[in-house]
Amino acid sequence: MTVKEYNRSVEEYADSVYRFIRGNLKDEERANDIVQDSFEKLWRHVAEIKYPVVKSWLFSTAYHNMIDIIRKEKRMTNLALVHENEMIYESQYNDLNEILHEALYRLPEQ
């Protein structure tokens, strides 16, 4: 594919790919990022890809990028919630060691 054909593919397909991804994700910023990544990958493989298959290649690449992002987000945990739970745990039991030692001191030797 030539640079001229690449530029033509950007003009012809960028909007369609964006609308496809945005319709699935319902997030404009992530859709923009995915479209940009797809065209970046196309540029890196510009010598290998023929112009007649560019449209299907772009849609497939964008779709796979979208699926990867969705899977990645499912695996991620919200660290703020994890740290919040740890802080609650510590604040409830910060004197536990002192209470245990006092209880042990009050026990008879036998």
PyMOL CGO cylinders between C-alpha atoms (Angstrom):
from pymol import cmd
from pymol.cgo import CYLINDER

trace = [
    CYLINDER, 0.00, 0.00, 0.00, 1.26, 3.47, -0.77, 0.3, 1, 1, 1, 1, 1, 1,
    CYLINDER, 1.26, 3.47, -0.77, 1.19, 6.51, 1.49, 0.3, 1, 1, 1, 1, 1, 1,
    CYLINDER, 1.19, 6.51, 1.49, -1.50, 7.98, -0.74, 0.3, 1, 1, 1, 1, 1, 1,
    CYLINDER, -1.50, 7.98, -0.74, -3.67, 4.88, -0.26, 0.3, 1, 1, 1, 1, 1, 1,
    CYLINDER, -3.67, 4.88, -0.26, -3.06, 5.01, 3.50, 0.3, 1, 1, 1, 1, 1, 1,
    CYLINDER, -3.06, 5.01, 3.50, -4.21, 8.63, 3.64, 0.3, 1, 1, 1, 1, 1, 1,
    CYLINDER, -4.21, 8.63, 3.64, -7.22, 7.72, 1.54, 0.3, 1, 1, 1, 1, 1, 1,
    CYLINDER, -7.22, 7.72, 1.54, -8.11, 4.90, 3.93, 0.3, 1, 1, 1, 1, 1, 1,
    CYLINDER, -8.11, 4.90, 3.93, -7.94, 7.33, 6.86, 0.3, 1, 1, 1, 1, 1, 1,
    CYLINDER, -7.94, 7.33, 6.86, -10.35, 9.68, 5.09, 0.3, 1, 1, 1, 1, 1, 1,
    CYLINDER, -10.35, 9.68, 5.09, -12.73, 6.90, 4.05, 0.3, 1, 1, 1, 1, 1, 1,
    CYLINDER, -12.73, 6.90, 4.05, -12.81, 4.61, 7.08, 0.3, 1, 1, 1, 1, 1, 1,
    CYLINDER, -12.81, 4.61, 7.08, -11.85, 6.53, 10.23, 0.3, 1, 1, 1, 1, 1, 1,
    CYLINDER, -11.85, 6.53, 10.23, -15.36, 7.78, 10.88, 0.3, 1, 1, 1, 1, 1, 1,
    CYLINDER, -15.36, 7.78, 10.88, -16.98, 4.39, 10.24, 0.3, 1, 1, 1, 1, 1, 1,
    CYLINDER, -16.98, 4.39, 10.24, -14.56, 2.56, 12.52, 0.3, 1, 1, 1, 1, 1, 1,
    CYLINDER, -14.56, 2.56, 12.52, -15.06, 5.21, 15.21, 0.3, 1, 1, 1, 1, 1, 1,
    CYLINDER, -15.06, 5.21, 15.21, -18.86, 4.92, 15.06, 0.3, 1, 1, 1, 1, 1, 1,
    CYLINDER, -18.86, 4.92, 15.06, -18.63, 1.12, 15.19, 0.3, 1, 1, 1, 1, 1, 1,
    CYLINDER, -18.63, 1.12, 15.19, -16.43, 1.13, 18.30, 0.3, 1, 1, 1, 1, 1, 1,
    CYLINDER, -16.43, 1.13, 18.30, -18.28, 3.98, 20.03, 0.3, 1, 1, 1, 1, 1, 1,
    CYLINDER, -18.28, 3.98, 20.03, -21.57, 2.18, 19.47, 0.3, 1, 1, 1, 1, 1, 1,
    CYLINDER, -21.57, 2.18, 19.47, -20.24, -0.86, 21.27, 0.3, 1, 1, 1, 1, 1, 1,
    CYLINDER, -20.24, -0.86, 21.27, -18.32, 0.83, 24.09, 0.3, 1, 1, 1, 1, 1, 1,
    CYLINDER, -18.32, 0.83, 24.09, -20.50, 3.91, 24.62, 0.3, 1, 1, 1, 1, 1, 1,
    CYLINDER, -20.50, 3.91, 24.62, -17.33, 5.85, 25.42, 0.3, 1, 1, 1, 1, 1, 1,
    CYLINDER, -17.33, 5.85, 25.42, -16.02, 8.49, 23.02, 0.3, 1, 1, 1, 1, 1, 1,
    CYLINDER, -16.02, 8.49, 23.02, -12.50, 8.77, 24.45, 0.3, 1, 1, 1, 1, 1, 1,
    CYLINDER, -12.50, 8.77, 24.45, -11.80, 5.04, 24.40, 0.3, 1, 1, 1, 1, 1, 1,
    CYLINDER, -11.80, 5.04, 24.40, -13.28, 4.82, 20.90, 0.3, 1, 1, 1, 1, 1, 1,
    CYLINDER, -13.28, 4.82, 20.90, -10.90, 7.57, 19.73, 0.3, 1, 1, 1, 1, 1, 1,
    CYLINDER, -10.90, 7.57, 19.73, -7.96, 5.75, 21.29, 0.3, 1, 1, 1, 1, 1, 1,
    CYLINDER, -7.96, 5.75, 21.29, -8.89, 2.46, 19.65, 0.3, 1, 1, 1, 1, 1, 1,
    CYLINDER, -8.89, 2.46, 19.65, -9.27, 4.06, 16.21, 0.3, 1, 1, 1, 1, 1, 1,
    CYLINDER, -9.27, 4.06, 16.21, -5.94, 5.82, 16.60, 0.3, 1, 1, 1, 1, 1, 1,
    CYLINDER, -5.94, 5.82, 16.60, -4.23, 2.58, 17.67, 0.3, 1, 1, 1, 1, 1, 1,
    CYLINDER, -4.23, 2.58, 17.67, -5.77, 0.74, 14.72, 0.3, 1, 1, 1, 1, 1, 1,
    CYLINDER, -5.77, 0.74, 14.72, -4.47, 3.28, 12.23, 0.3, 1, 1, 1, 1, 1, 1,
    CYLINDER, -4.47, 3.28, 12.23, -1.08, 3.22, 13.92, 0.3, 1, 1, 1, 1, 1, 1,
    CYLINDER, -1.08, 3.22, 13.92, -0.93, -0.56, 13.48, 0.3, 1, 1, 1, 1, 1, 1,
    CYLINDER, -0.93, -0.56, 13.48, -1.98, -0.14, 9.87, 0.3, 1, 1, 1, 1, 1, 1,
    CYLINDER, -1.98, -0.14, 9.87, 0.88, 2.30, 9.36, 0.3, 1, 1, 1, 1, 1, 1,
    CYLINDER, 0.88, 2.30, 9.36, 3.35, -0.16, 10.86, 0.3, 1, 1, 1, 1, 1, 1,
    CYLINDER, 3.35, -0.16, 10.86, 2.11, -2.86, 8.45, 0.3, 1, 1, 1, 1, 1, 1,
    CYLINDER, 2.11, -2.86, 8.45, 1.56, -0.57, 5.48, 0.3, 1, 1, 1, 1, 1, 1,
    CYLINDER, 1.56, -0.57, 5.48, 3.98, -2.50, 3.26, 0.3, 1, 1, 1, 1, 1, 1,
    CYLINDER, 3.98, -2.50, 3.26, 2.30, -5.84, 3.98, 0.3, 1, 1, 1, 1, 1, 1,
    CYLINDER, 2.30, -5.84, 3.98, -1.38, -4.91, 3.55, 0.3, 1, 1, 1, 1, 1, 1,
    CYLINDER, -1.38, -4.91, 3.55, -3.01, -4.39, 0.18, 0.3, 1, 1, 1, 1, 1, 1,
    CYLINDER, -3.01, -4.39, 0.18, -5.49, -1.54, -0.24, 0.3, 1, 1, 1, 1, 1, 1,
    CYLINDER, -5.49, -1.54, -0.24, -8.54, -3.69, -1.16, 0.3, 1, 1, 1, 1, 1, 1,
    CYLINDER, -8.54, -3.69, -1.16, -8.48, -5.39, 2.28, 0.3, 1, 1, 1, 1, 1, 1,
    CYLINDER, -8.48, -5.39, 2.28, -7.83, -2.26, 4.34, 0.3, 1, 1, 1, 1, 1, 1,
    CYLINDER, -7.83, -2.26, 4.34, -11.43, -1.76, 5.44, 0.3, 1, 1, 1, 1, 1, 1,
    CYLINDER, -11.43, -1.76, 5.44, -11.87, -5.29, 6.80, 0.3, 1, 1, 1, 1, 1, 1,
    CYLINDER, -11.87, -5.29, 6.80, -8.39, -5.20, 8.35, 0.3, 1, 1, 1, 1, 1, 1,
    CYLINDER, -8.39, -5.20, 8.35, -9.18, -1.94, 10.17, 0.3, 1, 1, 1, 1, 1, 1,
    CYLINDER, -9.18, -1.94, 10.17, -12.52, -3.15, 11.48, 0.3, 1, 1, 1, 1, 1, 1,
    CYLINDER, -12.52, -3.15, 11.48, -11.03, -6.44, 12.64, 0.3, 1, 1, 1, 1, 1, 1,
    CYLINDER, -11.03, -6.44, 12.64, -8.09, -4.74, 14.32, 0.3, 1, 1, 1, 1, 1, 1,
    CYLINDER, -8.09, -4.74, 14.32, -10.32, -2.18, 16.04, 0.3, 1, 1, 1, 1, 1, 1,
    CYLINDER, -10.32, -2.18, 16.04, -12.69, -4.92, 17.20, 0.3, 1, 1, 1, 1, 1, 1,
    CYLINDER, -12.69, -4.92, 17.20, -9.86, -6.99, 18.67, 0.3, 1, 1, 1, 1, 1, 1,
    CYLINDER, -9.86, -6.99, 18.67, -8.43, -3.89, 20.40, 0.3, 1, 1, 1, 1, 1, 1,
    CYLINDER, -8.43, -3.89, 20.40, -11.86, -3.20, 21.90, 0.3, 1, 1, 1, 1, 1, 1,
    CYLINDER, -11.86, -3.20, 21.90, -12.17, -6.79, 23.17, 0.3, 1, 1, 1, 1, 1, 1,
    CYLINDER, -12.17, -6.79, 23.17, -8.68, -6.60, 24.70, 0.3, 1, 1, 1, 1, 1, 1,
    CYLINDER, -8.68, -6.60, 24.70, -9.59, -3.39, 26.54, 0.3, 1, 1, 1, 1, 1, 1,
    CYLINDER, -9.59, -3.39, 26.54, -12.84, -4.89, 27.86, 0.3, 1, 1, 1, 1, 1, 1,
    CYLINDER, -12.84, -4.89, 27.86, -10.99, -7.99, 29.11, 0.3, 1, 1, 1, 1, 1, 1,
    CYLINDER, -10.99, -7.99, 29.11, -8.29, -5.89, 30.72, 0.3, 1, 1, 1, 1, 1, 1,
    CYLINDER, -8.29, -5.89, 30.72, -10.85, -3.77, 32.57, 0.3, 1, 1, 1, 1, 1, 1,
    CYLINDER, -10.85, -3.77, 32.57, -12.60, -6.87, 33.90, 0.3, 1, 1, 1, 1, 1, 1,
    CYLINDER, -12.60, -6.87, 33.90, -9.33, -8.12, 35.41, 0.3, 1, 1, 1, 1, 1, 1,
    CYLINDER, -9.33, -8.12, 35.41, -8.52, -4.82, 37.10, 0.3, 1, 1, 1, 1, 1, 1,
    CYLINDER, -8.52, -4.82, 37.10, -9.59, -4.23, 40.69, 0.3, 1, 1, 1, 1, 1, 1,
    CYLINDER, -9.59, -4.23, 40.69, -10.37, -0.90, 42.18, 0.3, 1, 1, 1, 1, 1, 1,
    CYLINDER, -10.37, -0.90, 42.18, -7.39, -0.23, 44.45, 0.3, 1, 1, 1, 1, 1, 1,
    CYLINDER, -7.39, -0.23, 44.45, -9.15, 2.60, 46.24, 0.3, 1, 1, 1, 1, 1, 1,
    CYLINDER, -9.15, 2.60, 46.24, -11.73, 0.13, 47.56, 0.3, 1, 1, 1, 1, 1, 1,
    CYLINDER, -11.73, 0.13, 47.56, -9.04, -2.34, 48.59, 0.3, 1, 1, 1, 1, 1, 1,
    CYLINDER, -9.04, -2.34, 48.59, -7.10, 0.33, 50.49, 0.3, 1, 1, 1, 1, 1, 1,
    CYLINDER, -7.10, 0.33, 50.49, -10.29, 1.66, 52.05, 0.3, 1, 1, 1, 1, 1, 1,
    CYLINDER, -10.29, 1.66, 52.05, -11.11, -1.79, 53.41, 0.3, 1, 1, 1, 1, 1, 1,
    CYLINDER, -11.11, -1.79, 53.41, -7.59, -2.12, 54.82, 0.3, 1, 1, 1, 1, 1, 1,
    CYLINDER, -7.59, -2.12, 54.82, -7.89, 1.23, 56.60, 0.3, 1, 1, 1, 1, 1, 1,
    CYLINDER, -7.89, 1.23, 56.60, -11.20, 0.24, 58.17, 0.3, 1, 1, 1, 1, 1, 1,
    CYLINDER, -11.20, 0.24, 58.17, -9.68, -3.01, 59.37, 0.3, 1, 1, 1, 1, 1, 1,
    CYLINDER, -9.68, -3.01, 59.37, -6.73, -1.25, 60.98, 0.3, 1, 1, 1, 1, 1, 1,
    CYLINDER, -6.73, -1.25, 60.98, -8.80, 1.47, 62.63, 0.3, 1, 1, 1, 1, 1, 1,
    CYLINDER, -8.80, 1.47, 62.63, -11.10, -1.07, 64.28, 0.3, 1, 1, 1, 1, 1, 1,
    CYLINDER, -11.10, -1.07, 64.28, -8.37, -3.26, 65.76, 0.3, 1, 1, 1, 1, 1, 1,
    CYLINDER, -8.37, -3.26, 65.76, -5.42, -0.97, 66.41, 0.3, 1, 1, 1, 1, 1, 1,
    CYLINDER, -5.42, -0.97, 66.41, -5.60, -1.55, 70.23, 0.3, 1, 1, 1, 1, 1, 1,
    CYLINDER, -5.60, -1.55, 70.23, -6.17, -5.30, 69.98, 0.3, 1, 1, 1, 1, 1, 1,
    CYLINDER, -6.17, -5.30, 69.98, -2.61, -6.17, 71.03, 0.3, 1, 1, 1, 1, 1, 1,
    CYLINDER, -2.61, -6.17, 71.03, -2.89, -4.05, 74.16, 0.3, 1, 1, 1, 1, 1, 1,
    CYLINDER, -2.89, -4.05, 74.16, -6.28, -5.57, 75.05, 0.3, 1, 1, 1, 1, 1, 1,
    CYLINDER, -6.28, -5.57, 75.05, -4.93, -9.10, 74.66, 0.3, 1, 1, 1, 1, 1, 1,
    CYLINDER, -4.93, -9.10, 74.66, -1.92, -8.44, 76.90, 0.3, 1, 1, 1, 1, 1, 1,
    CYLINDER, -1.92, -8.44, 76.90, -4.11, -6.96, 79.60, 0.3, 1, 1, 1, 1, 1, 1,
    CYLINDER, -4.11, -6.96, 79.60, -6.48, -9.95, 79.44, 0.3, 1, 1, 1, 1, 1, 1,
    CYLINDER, -6.48, -9.95, 79.44, -3.55, -12.36, 79.69, 0.3, 1, 1, 1, 1, 1, 1,
    CYLINDER, -3.55, -12.36, 79.69, -2.18, -10.48, 82.72, 0.3, 1, 1, 1, 1, 1, 1,
    CYLINDER, -2.18, -10.48, 82.72, -5.52, -10.87, 84.52, 0.3, 1, 1, 1, 1, 1, 1,
    CYLINDER, -5.52, -10.87, 84.52, -5.63, -14.64, 84.08, 0.3, 1, 1, 1, 1, 1, 1,
    CYLINDER, -5.63, -14.64, 84.08, -4.55, -16.77, 87.01, 0.3, 1, 1, 1, 1, 1, 1,
    CYLINDER, -4.55, -16.77, 87.01, -1.30, -18.65, 86.65, 0.3, 1, 1, 1, 1, 1, 1,
    CYLINDER, -1.30, -18.65, 86.65, -2.94, -22.07, 86.54, 0.3, 1, 1, 1, 1, 1, 1,
]
cmd.load_cgo(trace, "trace")
